[in-house]
């Protein structure tokens, strides 16, 4: 009897609910990446603002930001798609995080606009 229950429990744990991402989430992801570049670039126009991402350098160009994002994110997304790991939940979390990054960029931009000199 115990052996039978153990087998049932193991079978139940082998499967997880997988909800695939939606196309809207993927389009939102791309739009948020572009908005991140735009808001970062807008803030970097002030002398008191610098980029903190060490991959970008302190004052990256739009082209460099786009290139770094493309070179890092494209293979990661493709790998997740290939291995069926890109779920609705993952996309929701990623997009939420990017929205917070963009909100922070706007906060930095607004402070810089009030307190700093435009380059």
C-alpha atoms as one frame of an Amber mdcrd trajectory, in Angstrom:
protein
   0.000   0.000   0.000   2.752   2.479   0.939   4.697   1.626  -2.210   1.617
   2.371  -4.320   1.153   5.792  -2.703   4.800   6.674  -3.242   4.478   5.888
  -6.946   1.366   8.044  -7.242   3.016  10.990  -5.487   6.096  10.741  -7.712
   3.943  10.727 -10.824   2.031  13.748  -9.640   5.250  15.712  -9.047   6.639
  14.953 -12.494   4.254  17.351 -14.207   3.756  21.050 -13.758   1.170  23.337
 -15.267   2.713  25.205 -18.165   0.869  28.214 -19.537   2.540  29.482 -22.702
   3.241  33.182 -23.072   0.913  35.256 -25.206   1.891  37.216 -28.285   0.804
  40.371 -26.490   3.300  39.645 -23.722   6.077  39.206 -26.253   5.166  42.467
 -28.041   4.994  44.205 -24.666   8.449  42.831 -23.826   9.922  44.294 -27.023
   8.154  47.634 -26.496   9.444  47.821 -22.918  13.006  47.156 -24.076  12.762
  50.031 -26.557  11.180  52.271 -23.919  14.020  51.401 -21.536  16.541  52.540
 -24.144  14.599  55.761 -24.746  14.199  56.640 -21.059  17.816  55.783 -20.298
  19.044  57.923 -23.171  16.817  60.823 -22.089  18.242  60.745 -18.560  21.818
  60.425 -19.797  21.536  63.833 -21.463  22.221  65.399 -18.043  25.695  65.808
 -16.585  24.766  64.225 -13.232  23.476  60.950 -14.697  25.503  57.916 -15.682
  24.616  54.385 -16.671  25.220  51.844 -13.899  25.179  48.718 -16.068  28.862
  47.774 -16.471  28.166  46.181 -19.856  27.043  49.521 -21.249  29.668  51.957
 -20.034  28.842  55.226 -18.269  27.309  57.014 -21.249  26.274  54.544 -23.958
  24.790  55.550 -27.277  21.349  54.375 -28.365  23.049  52.049 -30.845  25.212
  50.475 -28.116  22.253  49.980 -25.785  20.265  48.388 -28.610  23.194  46.148
 -29.593  23.849  44.949 -26.033  20.171  44.232 -25.404  19.875  42.400 -28.719
  23.050  40.345 -28.225  22.080  39.298 -24.703  18.306  38.976 -24.849  17.848
  37.335 -28.254  19.786  34.124 -27.470  18.194  33.918 -24.006  14.665  34.244
 -25.401  15.399  31.806 -28.243  16.755  29.244 -25.781  13.687  29.565 -23.562
  11.395  29.229 -26.591  13.260  26.171 -27.842  13.056  24.466 -24.442   9.452
  25.495 -23.699  10.508  27.488 -20.636   9.024  30.827 -21.623   5.793  30.778
 -19.663   3.057  33.327 -19.151   4.246  33.793 -15.554   7.869  34.394 -16.592
   6.832  36.982 -19.158   4.548  38.714 -16.643   7.386  38.907 -14.098   9.895
  40.105 -16.688   7.563  42.766 -18.055   6.718  43.941 -14.542  10.403  44.271
 -13.726  11.030  46.220 -16.932   8.142  48.558 -16.108   9.813  49.257 -12.744
  13.149  49.925 -14.495  11.432  52.397 -16.814   9.681  54.087 -13.886  13.062
  54.450 -12.182  14.563  55.894 -15.368  11.771  58.481 -15.426  12.373  59.360
 -11.775  16.099  59.827 -12.445  15.319  61.915 -15.533  12.901  64.172 -13.638
  15.373  64.736 -10.788  18.161  65.470 -13.245  15.933  67.900 -15.126  15.343
  69.859 -11.894  18.861  69.704 -10.448  21.426  69.215 -13.213  22.752  70.728
 -16.396  21.907  69.317 -19.779  25.011  68.242 -21.691
